[in-house]
Amino acid sequence: SAAATKSLSTCVKCIRVLLCLAGIGLAAYAFHVEVAKSQDKDYVAYCDISDWMSCTKVFSSEYGSGFGLVAKYLGKDHPLNVPNSVFGIVFYAVQLTLGFFHNIFSYALLTVFAVGANVGSVYLGYILYYVLDDMCVICVATYAINFLILLVNIRCLVAAGSTPTPSGGGGGGKRRRKKQKAS
């Protein structure tokens, strides 16, 4: 029914908001940890659980800024060579903001950005496990959030593409195709 679809749609949008707020919180904490560690070498973060489970080890590594790629290819002083957490805050803020625009273009853009974030998560997860030989709880939590945001965005994109808008536009929805076949 239309009411059930609208309720599910509202629920999915609320989930995106909660995921984005959680992502912003984790990214802000990661930024705090990185800044605190750079100012005080003896700083111990709550996410530093053991020698092999340390977020400060990851955040202060060469891969903690610019994904380990900006300094290598564009130089250490390049404006994009900022802590990865800054990219995270921007990503979650964009997801949060664009999520309030309910059209297929916004959902497509959100999905493309989320795919990019998940590619970054796979890359950083590989670095975390195989290169740094570490386990970062904050990092893994953000990877999970990124994946869930991707699922939410795909759900919204599919729903927007299959439901005609009141103006008759829409993503070539199922109802319109049925009407065309009947003609």
N, C-alpha and C positions, 0 to 999 in steps of 0.2 A: 504494500500500500504506500501511498505518497507520504503519509505521516511517518511510517516506519523508516522510509528512505531518508526523509528530512531529519529524523531523530538520529539515525546512523551517521549522516553527514555532519551534524552538529557534534556528535561524539568524536568523530575522526578529527575534526578541526580543533576540538578541545585537547585531544591527545597531542596534536602537533604543537599547540601552545605550551603544554606541559613539558614536552620533550625539548623544545627550544629553550625554555627557561632553565631546565636542568642542564642543557648544554652550555648555556651562557654562564651558569654558576660554576660548572666544572672548569670551563676555559678561564674564567676570572680567577679561580683558585690556582690553576696551573700558572697563570701569569704572576700571581702573588708569590708563589713558591719560587719561581725563577728569579724574580726581582730580589726577594729576601735572600736567596742563596748567593746571588751576585754581590750583595752588600755585606753578608756575614757568612764566611766559609764554614762556620760551626752550626749554622742553621739546620735544624732537623724538622722536616715537614711531617704532618700526620700520615701522609701516604708513604713515608719511608718505613716500611715494615721490617725489612731485613736487607742483607747485602745484595741478594738477588731479586728483591722486590722493593725497588726504590724509584720514586718518581723524580726526585731531584737529579739522580744520575742521568735519567733520560732527558729531562728538560734542559739540563746544562751541557748536554752532549752537542756535538756539531750538528746533529739532526734535530735539535730542539728549536732551531731558528731557520726560517726559510726552507724547511723540510730537508735541510742538508744539501740542497741543490742551488739555492740562490747565491750563497757565498762561493760555491765551487765554480759556477758558470758566469755570474754577474759581478762578483766581488763582495767582499765582506762588508763594505760600506754602502752597498746598494740599498735604496729605501725599502725594498721588499724583503730584506734580510731582517725580519722582525720575528719575535717568538711565535711559534706555531699557534699558541693560544690566542694571539691577536687575530689570526686568520679564522680561528674557531669562533671567536666572538662575532666577527663580521658575518660569517656564514650563518650562525644561528639567528642573528638580528635580521638578516635578509630573509631567511626562512619564515621568521615570525611576522615580519612586515608584509611580505608578498602573500602570505597565507590568508590575509584578510581580503584579498581581491579574489572574488569567486568567479573566475572565468578560465576557459581552457588554456589561454596563453600563459596566465600566471601559473597554473598547475604544471604546464609543460616546462616552464622556466625553473620552477621549484624542483621538478624531477631531474632536469639536466644538472642543476647545481648539486643535488643530492647524490647523483651518480658520480660526479666529480669528487665529492667528499668521501664517498665510499672507495673510490680508486685510491685516494690519499690514505684512507684508513688501512687498506690492504698493504700499500707501500710501507707505511709507518709501522704496521704490525709486523711485517717481515723484518724491518730494521730492528724493532724492539726485541724480537725473539732470536733472530739468527745473527745479527751484527752486534747488538749491545748485550745480548744474553741476559736480559732483564725482564721483569714483569712489573708493569706500571698499572696500578688499579685505575687511576684517573684516565689513562690512555685507553684501556680496554673498555671502560665505561663510555667514553666518547665514541668509540668504534660502534658499540651497541646502539647508542642513541642515533648515530648517523644512519645505521641500517634501518632502524625503526622509522626514522623520518623518511627514508626512501620508500618504505612500504606504505606509509601514510600518503605520500605524494603520488605514488602509483595508483592507489585506491581513489584518490580525488581526481586524478587525470582520467582514469577509466570511467568514473561516474560522470564527469563533465562531458566526455566524448560520447556517452550513450544516452544522455538526456537532452532533448531539445530545449532551447531557451524559450521563454514566453514570446519573444519577438519572431520566432520561427527559425532563428539561427541555431547554432549548436554544432556539435561535432559530427553531424551525419548520423543522428541517433537511430536506434533500432526501430522506434515507432515510425519514423519517417520512411525508412526503407520498406517497412511492411505496407504502408499506404501506397508507396510507389509501385510495389509488386501487384497490389490489388487493382490498380488502375488499368 
